[in-house]
């Protein structure tokens, strides 16, 4: 199974969206500073996960979430938006 994940920095509260087959291994890489785009926000915590049966479906969903990152849809997805 492939997972789309959202992590949040415990230092600057920024978000990162990605997809992977092994979430534990991937979060370890983020927190070890091995991922260029998350190197300066560590430590990171997983705040959202979705599962998909194929890599292409997970990647498409990742792109969809990235397209509304920071907006109302993103906040609703994370349960941060109150109507």
HELIX and SHEET records of a PDB file:
HELIX    1   1 UNK A   23  UNK A   31  1                                   9    
HELIX    2   2 UNK A   36  UNK A   38  5                                   3    
HELIX    3   3 UNK A   55  UNK A   67  1                                  13    
HELIX    4   4 UNK A   72  UNK A   77  1                                   6    
SHEET    1   A 3 UNK A  15  UNK A  20  0                                        
SHEET    2   A 3 UNK A   2  UNK A   9 -1                                        
SHEET    3   A 3 UNK A  44  UNK A  52 -1                                        
END                                                                             
